[in-house]
Amino acid sequence: MGANDPTRCSDPSGSRPPAPRRSPFNSIKFFVLCHSLLQLAQLLVSGYMKSSISTIERRYGLSSQKSGLLASFNEVGNTVLIVFVSFLGSRVHRPRFIGGGALLACMASLLIAMPHFLSEKYEYTDQMSLSGDNTSGLCQSDNISTTSSTNQSCNLQESPAQQVVYPLLLLGQLLLGIGAVPIQPFGISYIDDYASKKNSPLYLGILLAVTSIGPAFGFITGSMMLRFYVDFDKLSKDQIELDHKDLRWVGAWWLGFLVASCLLFLTALPYLFFPRKMPKEDNADDDEPKLDCKQQQKNMPQELTLLQFLKSFPHIALRTLRSPIYLLVVLAQVNLAALLAGLATFMAKFIERQFSQTVSFSIMMIGGVCIPLAVLGTVLGGALMRRLNLSVHSASKLCTAAIFLGLLCAAPLLFIGCKTQEVAGVFPSTDKLSCNASCQCAQEAFNPVCGSNGIEFRSPCHAGCTAVEMDTDNKVANYTGCQCIGRFGVASPGTCGSGCSHLLLPFMVLIGLTAFIASFSQTPSYMMILRTVPAEDKSFAVGVQYMLFRVLAFMPGPVLYGWVIDTTCILWGKKCGKQTSCLYYNLDLFRQRFLGLQTIFVCGGLLCFLLTIMVLRRRGGGQGSEPGHRGGYELVTEQKSPETKGAELTGIKTLGKTT
C-alpha cells in the first residue's frame, strides 16, 4: 500500500511528498468527509431498492420469488469482482477507481428507474372510467364492452417496452453491484495508508457508522417517495383515484432512484481530483516507528502477477477454513445474514399484509425502528466486550446468550398476527357464488369491496352490485344493490382488512427488542474471528467471511424467502391471461412460514455458537480471561512459500477491508 512505497527509502526521515497543503484534496480529513457522503449515497440506493421491492412487484406483476432474485442480483457482480479488487490493491489510482465505481452506480440507478418512462401508465383492473361512465366493474348481463376494452389494454401491455422491464431491472442491479465493488475497500485502505495511526480508528469508525445508518436512510426515503402515486408525472391530481390504503396502490418507486443517482453523481466528482498518493497526515510519522531502508525493503510484499495471485488464493482460503472456530463463527454469521436478508426485503410487505397498513408506513417501521435498534445493539455489544475485556471463550458465551434471548423474544411473534379475512369465492371456500352467476364477471377483475356483512369481495361485480353512489368529489362512496350481500346490500370500496391492526404495537415492540438483543452478537463474533486466526491471515479471513455472506446468504436468501411467501398465496392476479403478483395471501400460513424460516436461521446460528463453546472448552478455552488472552485457542502456524506470503500482504489486505 502507500505505506510501503519504495520512494520512501530515499529519505531516511520518511519525509512527505512535496505537495501543497492548501488544497483540500491533499487532506485525508476531506477524503473521509467525501467518502462518508459517497457511502451514504451508495447504501441509500441499496436500502431504497429493498424498501421498493414489493411496490415494483405489484407494478409489474412479479412473483415474490422474482422480486427476491431482483433484490439479490447486485451481489452477483460484487462477488465475482471483489477478488480482482484484492489483487489490484494499491497498484491503481484508487480515488479514480472509487469515482468511476460511483459514476457506474449512478448510471445503474438511472437504468433501474428507466422502466417507468418506457412503460405505459399503470392500469389496474376495474379502473373507473374517466369519461363519465361510472358503471364500470358493476354487475352487468352483457360484458362485450368489457371484453373489448380488455383486449385493447392487452395489446398495450404486450409492447416490446414491457417485455424488457425485468431484464432492465436485473441489469441495473448487476451494474449497481459492480459499481460498489471498489468504493469501500479502496476507500478504507486509502485512509489506512495516509492517516496517522492515532486518527485512523476514528476515521474508520465514522465510515462504519455511515455504513450502519445508510440503509436506514434508504428505507426512510422509500417511505416518503411511495406516498406519491406512481404516475403523478403523467396524470393530474384529479385523475388519480386510488388512495394509499387501496390494495392496488402503487407508489412512485422510480423517484428515489433519480434522487439517489443525483447524489451519487455529486459525491463522485471530488474523487477525480484526489491524488494517487497523498501526503501523510500531520504528526503521522511521530506515531509510527522509524524503519531504515533495509527494513522497509524487507517488509515490502512481493509483487505478484494475476496468475500467481489466483493460484495462491485457494491455498490460503482452504488453510483459513480449516480453523474450526473460524468456520463455526462464520457459519453462525451466515445464518444471521440470511435472516437479515429476508427481513430487509420482505418484512415491510409482511407488516402491510398482516396488519392492513399502508406501504409507506410499513417501510417506515423497518427504517425507523428495526434498523436503528439493531445499530444500537451492535454498538453496545462492542462497548460491553471492551468494558469487560472478554476472552474468546467469554465472547462465544455472549454471542450464544444474545442469540438465545433473541430467540425467546421472537417466539411469541409466531402467534401475534391476524387470521385471513373471509373473501367470497376465494377463502375459506373457493366455490363459485350462485348470486353473481348472471353478472358475467371478468376473471381478471380485482377491485376489492367490503360488504356490510363483513365479507370481502374481489370486485363490485363479484358482490353482485348493480349501482354506485358518488360523493361530492365525484369519487365512489358506496356500491348498492349488491345481490350477494342481501336485498338492500351495500358494499364500501376497499378491503375489509385483517381486523387486528391493534396487534401491530406489540409486534413491533417484540421485533425491535429481538433485533436489539440479537445484534449484541455482531461485534463479539467479529473479534472471535480476528483472535482465532494467524495475524497475517486476519484481513484475508474477514474478506472470505464477507464473500461467504454474499454467496450463502445475501444472494440465495431473498430468493428463498420469496419462494416461501409465494407458497402462501391463495389467489394470483391475472392480466392478459398471464399470472401476475399475488392478490391474497393465507395470512396464517404467511406468518408461520415467513417467521418460521427466520426461526430456523436463528436456531442454526445458535447451534454454531454452542458448538464453538464446546470446541473452545475442549481445547482449554475456558482458562483465563486476562487482557489479550485468546481463549486458549492455539493459532495455526505453518511455513508459507514466498509466493503465498506475498499474496497475503498485497492484494488480500484490501479484500479483508471490504464489507
Salt bridges, closest charged atoms under 4 A:
ASP5 OD2 - LYS277 NZ 2.84
GLU57 OE2 - LYS349 NZ 2.55
GLU75 OE1 - ARG550 NE 3.12
ASP192 OD2 - LYS653 NZ 3.62
ASP192 OD2 - LYS657 NZ 2.95
ASP193 OD2 - ARG94 NH1 2.94
ASP231 OD1 - HIS116 ND1 3.98
ASP233 OD2 - HIS116 NE2 3.23
ASP246 OD2 - ARG248 NH2 3.03
GLU281 OE2 - LYS29 NZ 2.88
ASP282 OD1 - ARG21 NH2 3.65
GLU288 OE2 - LYS280 NZ 3.37
GLU303 OE1 - ARG91 NH2 3.26
GLU352 OE2 - ARG58 NH2 2.64
GLU536 OE2 - LYS640 NZ 2.58
ASP537 OD1 - ARG319 NH2 2.81
ASP588 OD1 - ARG591 NH2 3.14
GLU626 OE2 - HIS629 NE2 3.67
GLU638 OE2 - HIS315 NE2 3.89
GLU638 OE2 - ARG319 NH1 3.88
GLU638 OE1 - ARG322 NH2 3.71
GLU648 OE2 - ARG319 NH2 2.79
